[in-house]
Amino acid sequence: MESGEIQPWLFQVEPYQGESLSHFLGRFRRANDLTPTGLGTAAGLGGAIARWEKFRFNPPPSHQQLEALAAVVGVEAHRLAQMLPPAGVGMKHEPIRLCGACYAQVPCHRIEWQFKVTQGCDRHQLRLLSECPNCGARFKVPALWVDGWCQRCFMRFGKMVKCQKAFEH
């Protein structure tokens, strides 16, 4: 067998409905033991992966960039585009926010939690958390969420729902 016949392979990661690109990229990288630089190199995107994991979408990813990423991660470019903020919607880079009730149902960071216009969770009528209610640590970027808990005190994100306050529109 010639070395040219050997094809690299990667573990596929299925995106969650409403998942942020940051969270998806982190899950994909961990499943395949890749760094942001390694994934960026594989997709021919350089440092873009590291920027996107931090919600830095200025300039927004182009269709060509999403196609290049799609070829590596095995998810269609239009599906990757759904993990980005809609055109004209401002993003909060910090603090990272979450709804513990949503996370308990589907363990992923939702892109809508970082929209500037989002004040609370419409599904559960709860205010979003921007820090651990147990120890006060700010949440890391979703690409770094490995086990679904606070990196300082290990309180599970899903258990944080009991500390969320009611939200009314």
N, C-alpha and C positions, 0 to 999 in steps of 0.2 A: 504494500500500500504506500502510495506516495504521500508526502506530508501535505500536499495541496488538496488531498481528498478529505482531510480531517476538518470538520466544521466546528467552530466554537458553539457552545450551547449555554443557555442561561435558563434559570428557573423562571417560569412565568408567574406574575403576581396579578391577580384580578382586582381592578379598582372597585371601590365601594361607591354607591350612589351618593353624590354630593361631596365626595372626598376632595380635599385640597391637593394641588400638585405637590406641595412640600411633603405632605404625609405620604402620598403614594411613592414619590421618589425615594424617600427614606426606607420604606418597606421593600421596594425593589432592590435598592442597594444592599440592604442587610441580607436579603434572601440569596443574593449573588456575591456577597463578600466584596463589594465595590466601594470605593471612596467616591466623593463627588467628582474628583478629577478623573478617576478611572472611568466612570460613566460618561463624563463629558468627552473624554478622549474616544471612547468606543462609538459615541454618536457623532463625533466630529463637531462638538459644540463648545469645546474649550471650557472656560469658567462659567458658562451660562447656568449649568446645573447648580452650582453653589449659590449663585444669585437667586435663582428661582426658588430654592429651598428656603430662602429668607424673605420670600414674597417681593422680591425686587424685580418688577415686571416693566421697567422703563429702560429701554423700549420693550414693548410686549413681544413675546415669542412670535416669530414669523411662521407662516404656514410651512416653509421649507425646514425651519428648525423643528417644528412639531413632527413633520414627516420623518426627519432624521432620528429623532428620539423614538418615534413609533416603531421604526425598523429594529431598534435595539430592544425595547421593552415589550414588544409584541402586543401593543394596544393601539388601536387606530387613532390617527391624528385628531379626528373630530372628537373622539372620546377624551383625549388629553386636553383639548381646548375647553371642554366642559369643566375641567378642574381649575380653570383660570377665572379671574373676575370678568364679568361682562364689560364690554367697551363702555367707558365713561363712568364706571363704578370705582370710587376711590378705595384704597386699601389701607388698613392700619398695619404697619410693620411691627409695631410694639404697642401695647403688650399683646402677647399671644393669648387668645381667649378660647374658652370652651364651655359647653353645656354638659354637665355630668350625666344628666338624664339621657341625652342623645348618645353620649359615649358608652353608657351602659347597654344601650340597645344595639349600636353598631360602633365597634371600637375604631373610630377614625376621626381625624380633625376635618371638620366641614369648612369649605372655602368661605361660605357665607358668614361665618363667625368673625372673619377679619375685614368684612366690608365696613367702611366708615359709617354707613347708614344703619348698620345693625346694632341695636341696643340690647336686645334680649332674644331668647329662643321663642319663636312663634309656635313651635310644636308643643312645648311644655309650659309656656307662659312663665319662664324663669329668666332672671338676669344672668348674663354670661359671667363666668369667673375669669379673672386675669392673673390670679395667684392662688396658691394652695391655701385653702381655708384653715388648714391645720398648722402650718409652719410659716406661711407668708412668702414662700419662694415663688418667684415669677416662673411661668412655664417656659420651657425651652422651645425652640422652633419645632414644629411637628415632625420634621424629618428625623429628629433625634429621639422621638418618643418610641421607646423600645417595648416596654412592658405595660404601658398604660397607667403609670403611677408617677407621683411627685418624685423628682430626682433627689430631693433632700430627705424627706421623711417617709417616703414609700406609700403614702395614702393613695389608694386607687382612685382614678378619675371618676369611675362610676359611683363610688361611695361619696363623692363630693356633692352630689345632688342634694343631700340632706342639709347642706349649708347654703344652698342657693336661695335667694329671695325671690318673691313673686314679681312678675313683670307685667305691666299693663301698657298697651299701646297709647 
